[in-house]
Amino acid sequence: MTVTITGVDVHDVRFPTAAAGDGSDAINRGDYSATYVELRTDAPDGVFGAGFTFTNGRGNELTCAAVRALAHHVVGRSVDGIAAEPVAFWRSLSADVQLRWLGPEKGVIHMATGALVNAVWDLRAKLAGKPLWRLLAEMPSEELVRNVDFHHIVDAINPAEAVAILDKGQVGLADRLAELERDGFPSYTTSVGWLGYPDDKVRALTREAYAQGWRAMKMKVGGPVDDDVRRARIIREEIGPDALLMMDANQVWDVDEAIANMARLVEFDPYWIEEPTHADDVLGHARIAEAVTGLSGGRCRVATGEVAANRVIFKQLMQAEAIRVCQIDACRIGGVNEVLSVMLMAAKFGVPICPHAGGVGLCEYVQHLAIFDYLRVGTSLDGRMVEYVDHLHEHFVDPVRTREGRYLLPENPGYSATMKPDSIAEYSFPDGPVWA
């Protein structure tokens, strides 16, 4: 039976997280929010596709408007028709002949593209009766590659190379899957070290996380460097010398400032420094990467990608050897299709994927991506972890599950993106009870 998308419902959902300091870093103090999308269909059982893009509060109305502006490219299409010509569908959104001018392929238009594209993938997975990671992992290599737009990245990877990577990923897949089913997927927590937390809360949360089995934790840096040093010392004291400590500057430093500050913070053996400078500064990241490698004797690496706008930025970061950790964001770029392109480039360049998560629903999304990457693309857990933040999972029908610092495999069909109707009603902006 052919299923057709008959309508697009858009919800502006916002959670008041700023007051407690949750999510606070060197730049952002926000109310975690989502432009939440549901694709209505003519399926007799009422199945719908759910997707969203994450924002930080004010401005969520802009991404909602962008989804509505793009919705006509989706309504009236059949799921089979989209699957038959996936790049043409993706380009109808990412390269709309008028709206593209507002990007191109970045900002609210591209984030809205991602929300719609992800909702389509959620729908495809639900119709197939599989969690998204399994749908992708079981696809033939040629079909996966047909979903990738190689325009502007063919100088870094071509379709034949992509097929070869995915074919190789079929070898040992059953063993890797059995391992994940038994042990779960490695992760790290950011919940201990938000910049707005006082020292005693940082210490208490770190101690609690360690007791729960977390052996990799991330802290925010980018305030006064003396404060960063003090907080790093607290966390390192609590987790000991063997656990991993990551640091995230959220783009606040200039290039030379990043190098100078890391010269002080390297004392605490950071596993990586994330977003040390402006997200678009590929050459700046390359300079920092070279300096940090020298300062740490090769132990610390540069990680970025949380707000890298598109596959072309990722291509340059890898070509310039500017990153040793690739942090895809499921919402920032144009949905699953573009994520596939970044994963394939990362595999070719030997850069491990460690997805960015947190916020509203990002953990729910990226668990699928990381699992698929391990099963079919990267095929190694060396240096691979998924970020975990203990916020807002209760608002999802199929929330993430963790055990002793590891994600457990999602089992329900779809992309784990469906929000509970009561949560949508309560937190809708500006008329929900929380905001009214």
C-alpha positions in Angstrom: 0.0 0.0 0.0 1.3 3.5 -0.9 1.2 6.0 2.0 0.9 9.6 1.1 1.8 12.6 3.3 -1.4 14.7 3.6 -0.4 17.4 6.0 2.3 19.0 8.2 1.5 20.0 11.8 4.1 22.3 13.5 4.4 23.0 17.2 6.5 25.6 19.0 7.5 23.7 22.2 9.7 25.3 24.8 10.9 24.2 28.2 12.0 26.7 31.0 15.5 25.4 31.6 17.4 28.7 31.8 16.3 29.4 35.4 18.1 26.4 36.8 21.3 26.9 34.7 20.7 23.7 32.8 22.4 23.9 29.4 24.5 27.0 30.4 27.8 27.5 28.7 30.2 30.3 27.7 27.7 31.7 25.2 24.2 30.2 25.7 21.7 30.7 28.4 18.5 29.3 27.0 15.2 27.6 27.4 15.6 24.3 25.6 13.0 24.3 22.8 11.9 22.3 19.7 10.3 23.0 16.5 8.3 19.8 16.5 6.8 18.4 13.3 4.2 15.7 12.7 3.5 14.5 9.1 0.0 13.3 8.8 -0.7 10.5 6.3 -3.6 8.6 4.7 -2.5 5.4 6.3 -5.5 3.5 7.7 -3.8 3.0 11.1 -3.0 6.7 11.5 0.7 6.3 11.5 2.6 9.6 11.3 6.1 10.8 11.0 7.7 12.9 13.8 10.7 15.1 13.6 12.1 18.3 15.2 14.9 20.7 15.3 16.4 21.9 18.5 16.6 25.6 19.4 17.5 27.6 22.5 14.2 29.5 23.1 13.7 32.8 21.4 13.8 32.3 17.7 12.0 29.0 17.8 9.1 30.8 16.1 11.5 31.4 13.1 12.2 27.7 12.6 8.5 27.0 12.9 7.8 29.5 10.2 10.6 28.0 8.0 9.0 24.5 8.3 5.7 25.9 7.2 7.4 27.7 4.3 8.9 24.4 3.2 6.0 22.1 3.9 4.5 22.3 0.4 7.5 20.3 -0.8 6.4 17.4 1.4 2.6 17.5 1.4 1.1 15.3 -1.4 4.3 13.1 -1.8 4.2 9.4 -1.3 6.7 7.7 0.9 7.6 5.3 -1.9 8.1 8.3 -4.2 10.5 9.9 -1.8 12.4 6.7 -1.3 12.7 6.3 -5.0 14.3 9.7 -5.6 15.7 10.7 -2.2 18.3 13.3 -3.4 15.7 15.0 -5.6 13.4 15.2 -2.5 16.3 16.5 -0.3 17.2 19.1 -2.8 13.6 20.3 -3.1 14.0 21.4 0.6 17.7 22.3 0.8 17.8 24.1 -2.5 14.4 25.7 -2.8 14.9 28.2 -5.6 13.9 31.1 -3.4 14.3 30.1 0.2 17.9 28.8 -0.4 18.9 32.5 -0.6 18.3 32.7 3.2 21.1 30.1 3.8 22.4 28.7 1.6 22.2 25.4 3.4 22.6 26.9 6.9 20.6 28.6 9.6 16.9 28.3 10.1 16.0 27.1 6.6 18.5 24.2 6.8 17.4 23.3 10.3 13.8 23.3 9.1 14.9 21.1 6.3 16.3 18.7 8.8 13.1 18.6 10.9 11.1 17.6 7.8 13.7 15.2 6.5 14.0 13.5 9.8 10.2 13.3 10.1 10.1 11.4 6.8 12.8 9.0 8.0 10.8 8.4 11.2 7.8 7.7 9.0 9.7 5.3 6.8 11.1 3.4 9.8 7.6 3.2 11.4 6.1 1.8 8.2 9.0 -0.7 8.0 8.3 -1.7 11.6 12.0 -1.1 12.6 13.9 1.4 14.7 15.8 3.7 12.4 19.2 2.4 13.2 18.1 -1.1 12.1 16.4 0.2 8.9 19.7 1.9 7.9 22.0 -0.9 9.0 20.0 -3.4 6.9 19.9 -1.3 3.7 22.0 -2.4 0.7 25.0 -0.2 0.2 23.8 1.1 -3.1 20.5 2.2 -1.6 22.2 4.0 1.2 24.5 5.8 -1.2 21.5 6.8 -3.3 20.3 8.9 -0.3 23.5 11.0 -0.3 23.9 14.3 -2.2 27.5 14.3 -3.3 27.3 17.8 -4.8 30.2 19.9 -3.5 31.9 17.0 -1.7 32.9 14.7 -4.5 36.4 16.0 -4.2 36.5 14.4 -0.8 34.5 11.2 -1.4 32.7 9.8 -4.4 29.8 7.3 -4.7 32.1 4.3 -5.5 34.2 5.0 -2.4 31.1 5.3 -0.3 29.7 2.0 -1.5 33.1 0.3 -0.8 33.0 1.6 2.8 29.4 0.4 3.4 30.2 -3.0 1.7 33.1 -3.4 4.1 30.8 -2.6 6.9 28.7 -5.6 6.2 31.6 -7.8 7.3 31.2 -8.6 11.0 28.0 -6.7 11.4 26.2 -9.5 13.3 29.0 -9.7 15.8 29.0 -5.9 16.3 25.2 -6.0 16.8 25.5 -8.8 19.3 28.0 -6.7 21.2 25.8 -3.7 21.4 22.8 -5.8 22.4 24.9 -7.2 25.2 26.8 -4.1 26.4 25.1 -1.0 25.0 26.9 1.9 23.3 29.6 3.9 25.1 28.6 7.4 26.2 29.7 10.3 28.3 27.7 12.8 30.4 27.6 16.6 30.2 25.2 16.9 33.1 27.9 17.5 35.7 29.6 20.6 34.3 27.3 23.3 33.1 29.0 26.7 33.4 26.2 28.2 35.5 26.5 25.5 38.2 28.2 26.5 41.5 31.3 24.5 42.5 29.5 22.4 45.2 26.9 21.3 42.6 29.6 20.4 40.1 31.4 18.3 42.8 28.2 16.6 43.9 27.0 15.8 40.4 30.4 14.5 39.4 30.5 12.2 42.4 27.0 11.0 41.7 27.7 10.4 38.0 30.9 8.4 38.8 29.0 6.3 41.3 26.4 5.6 38.5 29.1 4.1 36.3 30.1 7.1 34.1 33.8 7.1 33.2 33.7 9.9 30.7 32.4 13.4 31.6 32.4 16.8 29.9 32.7 20.2 31.5 32.0 23.6 30.0 34.9 26.1 29.8 35.2 29.6 28.5 34.6 31.7 31.5 37.5 33.3 33.3 40.3 30.9 32.9 41.1 30.7 36.6 37.5 29.6 37.1 37.9 26.9 34.4 41.0 25.7 36.1 39.4 25.5 39.5 36.3 23.6 38.1 38.5 21.2 36.1 40.5 20.4 39.3 37.3 19.6 41.1 36.1 17.2 38.5 39.5 15.5 38.0 39.7 15.1 41.8 36.4 13.3 41.8 36.9 11.0 38.8 40.6 10.2 39.3 43.3 9.9 36.7 41.8 7.2 34.5 38.4 8.5 33.6 38.0 10.7 30.6 37.5 14.5 31.0 36.3 16.5 28.0 36.1 20.3 27.7 33.8 22.4 25.6 34.4 26.2 25.0 31.3 26.7 22.8 33.2 28.9 20.3 33.9 31.7 22.8 37.7 31.9 22.3 39.8 33.5 19.6 42.5 31.2 18.1 45.4 32.5 20.1 43.3 32.7 23.3 42.3 29.1 22.8 45.9 28.0 22.6 46.9 30.1 25.7 44.0 28.8 27.8 44.6 25.2 26.8 48.2 25.6 27.8 46.8 26.0 31.4 44.0 23.4 31.1 46.2 20.7 29.7 47.3 20.0 33.2 44.0 18.1 33.8 44.6 15.7 30.8 41.6 16.7 28.7 40.6 14.1 26.2 39.4 16.8 23.8 38.7 20.5 23.6 35.4 21.0 21.8 34.5 24.1 19.8 37.5 26.0 20.8 36.8 28.9 18.4 34.2 30.0 15.8 32.4 27.2 14.1 33.2 28.4 10.6 37.0 28.9 11.2 38.4 25.8 9.6 42.0 27.1 9.5 41.7 28.4 13.1 40.7 24.9 14.2 43.7 23.5 12.3 46.1 25.9 14.2 44.5 25.0 17.5 44.7 21.3 16.7 48.4 21.5 15.9 49.1 23.5 19.1 47.0 21.3 21.4 48.7 18.2 20.1 52.0 19.6 21.0 50.9 20.9 24.4 49.5 17.5 25.4 51.9 15.2 23.8 49.2 14.0 21.4 46.7 13.1 24.2 44.3 16.0 23.6 42.4 16.5 20.3 40.1 19.0 18.8 36.4 18.1 18.5 33.7 20.1 16.7 30.6 19.9 14.6 27.7 20.8 16.9 26.9 23.9 14.8 28.8 23.0 11.6 26.2 24.1 9.1 26.5 21.5 6.4 28.6 18.7 4.8 30.9 21.2 3.1 32.1 22.6 6.4 32.8 19.1 7.6 34.6 18.3 4.4 37.0 21.2 4.9 37.5 20.4 8.6 38.6 16.9 7.6 40.7 17.9 4.6 42.5 20.5 6.8 43.2 17.9 9.5 41.5 20.4 11.9 39.5 17.8 13.9 40.2 14.4 15.4 36.6 14.0 16.6 33.6 14.6 14.4 30.5 15.8 16.3 27.5 15.5 14.0 24.3 17.1 15.2 21.1 15.4 14.0 19.2 18.8 13.8 21.8 21.3 12.6 22.4 19.8 9.2 19.8 18.6 6.7 18.6 15.4 8.4 19.6 11.8 8.0 20.6 12.2 4.3 23.3 14.8 5.1 24.4 12.9 8.2 25.1 9.9 6.0 27.5 12.1 3.8 29.4 13.3 6.9 29.7 9.8 8.3 31.1 8.5 5.1 33.7 11.3 4.8 34.6 10.7 8.5 35.2 7.0 7.7 37.4 7.8 4.8 39.5 10.3 6.7 39.7 8.1 9.8 37.9 10.5 12.1 35.6 8.9 14.8 32.0 10.0 15.1 30.9 11.2 18.5 27.5 12.8 18.1 26.5 16.0 19.9 23.4 15.5 22.0 21.5 17.0 24.9 18.9 19.7 24.5 15.4 18.5 23.5 15.4 15.0 22.0 19.0 15.1 20.6 19.9 12.0 22.7 16.9 10.2 21.3 17.9 11.1 17.7 21.7 10.5 17.8 21.6 7.1 19.5 20.3 5.8 16.2 23.0 7.5 14.2 25.9 6.3 16.4 24.6 2.7 16.4 24.3 2.7 12.6 27.8 4.3 12.2 29.3 1.5 14.3 27.4 -1.3 12.5 28.0 -0.2 8.9 30.4 2.8 8.5 33.0 3.3 11.2 32.9 -0.4 12.4 35.0 0.5 15.5 34.2 1.7 19.0 37.7 3.1 19.4 37.3 6.8 20.4 33.5 6.6 19.9 31.0 7.9 22.4 27.6 9.4 22.4 26.9 12.5 24.5 24.3 12.1 27.2 22.4 14.8 29.1 19.8 13.9 31.7 17.2 16.4 30.7 13.6 16.3 29.2 13.6 12.6 28.2 10.3 12.1 30.0 8.5 14.1 27.2 9.2 11.5 24.6 7.1 8.4 23.9 10.3 6.3 23.3 13.0 7.9 25.5 16.6 6.9 25.7 17.6 4.2 28.1 21.1 4.0 29.7 22.9 1.5 31.9 26.2 2.1 33.6 27.2 4.9 31.2 26.0 3.2 28.1 23.0 3.7 25.8 20.8 0.7 25.3 19.6 -0.1 21.8 16.2 1.5 20.9 13.7 -1.2 20.1 10.5 0.6 18.9 9.9 1.4 15.2 10.9 4.9 14.2 13.5 7.6 15.0 12.4 7.9 18.7 11.2 11.5 17.9 7.6 11.3 18.9 6.7 13.7 21.7 3.9 13.0 24.2 0.7 14.9 23.4 0.4 16.1 27.0 3.9 17.6 26.9 3.2 19.4 23.6 0.0 20.9 25.1 1.6 21.9 28.3 4.8 23.5 26.9 3.5 25.0 23.7 4.6 28.6 23.4 3.1 31.1 24.1 -0.3 29.6 25.1 0.6 26.4 27.0 0.0 26.5 30.8 3.7 26.7 31.6 4.0 30.0 29.6 0.5 31.5 29.8 
